[in-house]
Amino acid sequence: MANKIRFLITAILLIGLGLPLAFGQSNESSGNTGSGSEEIIEQTNYYIDRNDSGSRFIQKLIWSGADYVFRYEVIVERKDDDGNYVEVERVSVKQNFAEVSLTAGQYRYRIDIYDLVNVYASSSPWHDFEIIRALQPELTSFSPHFFYLDEDNVWEITLSGQNLLPNSEVYLVQDDSKIIPQKYTTNGESARLIFSGMSLNTGEYSIYVRNPGGLDVELGPFIITNKKPYDLNISLGYSPLVPMYGYFFKDSGDFQAPFTDSIYPLSATFRISYVPFKRVWGYLGAEFSGTLSFLKNEREIYSTQAIFLNTHLSLLYQKYFFKKAFAFNANLGAGFSTLLDFYYKYSSGYQAESIINIIPSITFDLSFLVFVFNPLYIRVGVDLIHAFTSDNPMPGFIIPFALVGIQL
């Protein structure tokens, strides 16, 4: 016989836990039935035919074809408890593969070849193979049912069920996306899934388990969300102004700066932030800040006075630690630095007309927030503000601040 018969499959029997493995039993499963229309799930060497009556598991036997063959006859025998082989399948096909549906056990098969006039020509040797039992996973419950990205710090799910195997595929699934756990441990009846917080996204998921062989189960919903859809932080505090550089605060040559003190302690600040975007890696929002400082400077022949208002709208980044008891904040924004009621008063008694000067400026600040009694917090940090003027060098200053606030 010129053809070489090649066995390309170690067939896998897919049957549910608890089903007897008696000779001649058809394959069944305790779950995964169709919804009315037939569904076929293709595998490498087998597939699962799912329909209203249950799941039928089909194994494929494939061999190299021979020339001038009318048909092949495939004989499958099963090894019984006494070590004897008993015929369980005989299939006649014209193609070089046959589909069978077998239970778990030790098997062998032979192929008889019939020539173009349908006369027996030759047979292949017997080929041994094994049908391996696969288990139907079951999920009865899981805990918790939610991950709160703005509350939780441990991302762990405990599963209860049956046939949760060490080599099972387990993950959260939502449409075409899935979240794979960082760690998976099981004793067969319960399992622990530990996730990396960086992999989590808000949404509604199912917990999916697939055992080797293709039997699977899905249970849900499992929700990843935020307990609060947004945070609103309101705070008031003290914020002395400290000049750093620029013509506005430093004398330059013959020019005398209007304000030259090293610190202006009469100052207060107000901040309100709205934080709607919450992720494990941090929160994003917007913050409005307003700082009011009283500036005054005394010289030999004149004095200056002004109210200095700094208003900025900035992008806020927050990262919480220690179960949300502590947070690191960073702001970057733009706005205006405004001199209100700015005037010169001379020793002769003459007072120049007051003016209003509005200067665009940018701000960058770093701060730390500590919850004393939730929702009350203390926030301390420092603003660095740089103003843009037509005069050089342009002024810059810092505003340290200490705030008391409430989170709504």
TIDRENKOL-205409 format. One line per 5 residues: number of its first residue (from 1); their letters; for each residue x, y, z of C-alpha. Coordinates in steps of 0.2 Angstrom, whole numbers. Layout:
% TIDRENKOL-205409
NUM = a = X,Y,Z  ... $
This chain:
% TIDRENKOL-205409
1 = manki = 0,0,0  8,16,-6  -1,28,6  6,32,23  -8,33,36 $
6 = rflit = -5,46,48  -15,49,65  -16,68,68  -26,68,83  -26,64,102 $
11 = ailli = -45,66,103  -52,73,118  -69,68,125  -79,82,132  -92,76,145 $
16 = glglp = -99,84,161  -94,80,178  -104,66,186  -109,58,169  -106,39,169 $
21 = lafgq = -92,33,156  -101,17,152  -98,9,135  -110,16,121  -115,31,131 $
26 = sness = -118,47,121  -109,63,126  -118,75,137  -115,91,147  -123,99,162 $
31 = gntgs = -123,116,154  -120,127,139  -135,122,129  -140,133,114  -154,146,113 $
36 = gseei = -163,137,99  -152,138,84  -137,126,82  -120,132,87  -104,124,82 $
41 = ieqtn = -88,128,91  -73,123,81  -57,116,90  -40,110,83  -45,91,82 $
46 = yyidr = -63,92,89  -78,103,90  -93,105,101  -110,104,93  -122,114,104 $
51 = ndsgs = -141,114,102  -157,113,112  -154,95,117  -137,98,124  -119,97,119 $
56 = rfiqk = -112,84,107  -94,82,106  -86,77,90  -68,70,88  -59,70,71 $
61 = liwsg = -48,56,64  -38,62,50  -26,52,39  -16,54,22  -27,50,7 $
66 = adyvf = -22,37,-5  -24,36,-24  -38,27,-33  -49,25,-18  -68,23,-19 $
71 = ryevi = -70,24,0  -62,21,17  -70,11,31  -64,16,49  -66,3,62 $
76 = verkd = -64,10,80  -62,-2,95  -62,2,114  -52,-7,127  -63,-15,140 $
81 = ddgny = -58,-18,159  -51,-35,154  -39,-28,142  -49,-34,127  -54,-23,112 $
86 = vever = -72,-22,107  -79,-13,91  -89,3,95  -89,12,79  -88,8,60 $
91 = vsvkq = -89,23,48  -88,23,29  -82,39,21  -75,45,5  -64,59,12 $
96 = nfaev = -48,56,22  -56,60,39  -70,53,49  -80,61,63  -84,51,78 $
101 = sltag = -92,54,95  -83,43,109  -83,42,128  -68,42,138  -56,27,137 $
106 = qyryr = -42,18,128  -45,16,109  -37,10,93  -43,12,75  -39,4,58 $
111 = idiyd = -43,10,41  -49,-2,27  -47,4,9  -59,0,-5  -53,2,-23 $
116 = lvnvy = -62,11,-37  -74,-4,-40  -78,-4,-21  -68,-20,-18  -57,-22,-2 $
121 = asssp = -39,-18,-6  -29,-16,10  -29,-11,28  -18,0,39  -10,-5,55 $
126 = whdfe = -20,-2,71  -17,15,79  -19,18,98  -26,34,105  -35,40,121 $
131 = iiral = -50,50,124  -47,60,139  -61,66,151  -64,85,152  -74,92,166 $
136 = qpelt = -88,105,165  -84,120,176  -97,126,187  -99,143,196  -111,145,210 $
141 = sfsph = -106,162,218  -93,175,218  -88,188,231  -87,203,230  -99,208,217 $
146 = ffyld = -91,226,214  -74,234,213  -75,252,218  -60,260,210  -61,275,222 $
151 = ednvw = -63,264,238  -54,248,236  -36,244,237  -36,225,236  -43,219,219 $
156 = eitls = -47,201,223  -62,190,219  -67,173,227  -76,160,217  -86,145,223 $
161 = gqnll = -91,131,212  -84,114,205  -71,109,193  -61,125,194  -44,118,188 $
166 = pnsev = -27,125,190  -25,125,171  -43,133,168  -44,150,159  -52,162,170 $
171 = ylvqd = -55,181,167  -67,195,167  -75,197,150  -85,212,142  -90,210,124 $
176 = dskii = -73,207,115  -62,214,129  -56,204,144  -46,207,160  -34,193,165 $
181 = pqkyt = -30,191,183  -13,194,189  -14,178,200  -26,163,200  -26,149,213 $
186 = tnges = -39,135,216  -42,119,225  -56,114,213  -71,120,223  -65,138,226 $
191 = arlif = -53,150,218  -45,167,221  -42,179,207  -30,194,211  -30,208,198 $
196 = sgmsl = -18,222,195  -27,238,198  -19,246,182  -29,233,172  -46,238,178 $
201 = ntgey = -58,249,168  -76,253,173  -90,243,166  -101,228,168  -92,211,166 $
206 = siyvr = -95,192,167  -83,180,176  -78,167,163  -71,150,166  -65,138,152 $
211 = npggl = -58,121,156  -46,112,144  -56,104,130  -68,119,128  -81,117,142 $
216 = dvelg = -85,133,149  -96,143,161  -100,162,163  -108,170,178  -111,189,181 $
221 = pfiit = -113,203,182  -97,209,190  -97,228,191  -81,239,191  -87,257,195 $
226 = nkkpy = -84,272,207  -94,273,223  -95,292,220  -96,297,202  -86,313,206 $
231 = dlnis = -78,322,220  -81,341,224  -68,348,236  -70,365,243  -57,373,254 $
236 = lgysp = -51,390,262  -35,394,270  -20,405,273  -7,409,259  7,422,261 $
241 = lvpmy = 14,429,245  33,427,243  42,437,229  55,428,219  60,438,204 $
246 = gyffk = 55,451,191  54,470,190  38,470,200  47,465,216  65,468,213 $
251 = dsgdf = 74,485,210  84,485,193  96,499,190  88,516,192  71,507,192 $
256 = qapft = 63,506,209  51,491,211  34,495,218  35,481,231  51,475,238 $
261 = dsiyp = 47,466,255  53,448,256  35,442,261  17,448,262  8,439,276 $
266 = lsatf = -9,447,274  -16,434,262  -30,422,260  -35,409,247  -50,399,241 $
271 = risyv = -50,383,231  -64,373,223  -60,357,213  -71,345,203  -65,328,200 $
276 = pfkrv = -75,317,188  -62,305,181  -56,292,193  -44,278,188  -33,267,198 $
281 = wgylg = -17,276,192  -25,293,198  -39,305,197  -41,319,185  -51,335,187 $
286 = aefsg = -51,354,186  -48,366,200  -52,385,202  -41,394,214  -42,412,220 $
291 = tlsfl = -29,421,231  -31,438,238  -15,447,245  -13,464,253  3,472,246 $
296 = knere = 11,488,254  28,495,253  36,511,262  50,521,255  58,537,260 $
301 = iystq = 47,549,249  33,538,244  23,522,248  14,510,237  -2,500,241 $
306 = aifln = -12,487,231  -24,472,232  -16,458,223  -29,445,216  -23,429,208 $
311 = thlsl = -36,418,199  -32,402,189  -41,388,182  -30,372,181  -29,354,177 $
316 = lyqky = -29,344,193  -21,327,196  -23,317,212  -16,301,218  -23,293,234 $
321 = ffkka = -13,282,246  -16,273,263  -35,269,260  -38,286,253  -32,294,269 $
326 = fafna = -18,304,260  -17,311,243  -4,319,232  -10,334,221  -2,342,206 $
331 = nlgag = -10,357,197  -5,366,180  -16,380,175  -17,398,168  -26,413,173 $
336 = fstll = -23,431,178  -14,441,191  -23,457,195  -18,473,204  -33,481,211 $
341 = dfyyk = -33,499,218  -14,501,215  -8,518,219  7,528,224  6,540,239 $
346 = yssgy = 20,553,242  26,561,258  20,578,252  2,571,254  -1,569,235 $
351 = qaesi = -9,552,231  -8,546,212  -24,540,204  -27,521,208  -26,509,193 $
356 = iniip = -31,492,189  -18,481,180  -22,464,174  -8,452,169  -9,435,162 $
361 = sitfd = 0,421,172  2,403,174  3,392,189  10,376,195  8,369,212 $
366 = lsflv = 11,353,222  2,349,238  -3,335,250  -20,332,257  -24,322,273 $
371 = fvfnp = -41,318,279  -43,322,297  -61,317,299  -69,311,283  -75,322,274 $
376 = lyirv = -64,335,282  -46,337,276  -31,348,278  -21,352,262  -4,360,262 $
381 = gvdli = 7,365,247  15,379,237  10,388,221  23,394,209  16,408,198 $
386 = hafts = 24,417,183  17,432,176  19,438,158  22,457,155  29,468,142 $
391 = dnpmp = 42,473,155  58,463,159  62,453,168  44,446,170  39,444,188 $
396 = gfiip = 37,427,197  32,423,215  27,408,226  12,406,237  13,393,251 $
401 = falvg = -4,388,257  -12,379,271  -31,375,269  -45,367,278  -58,359,267 $
406 = iql = -73,347,264  -76,334,251  -93,333,245 $
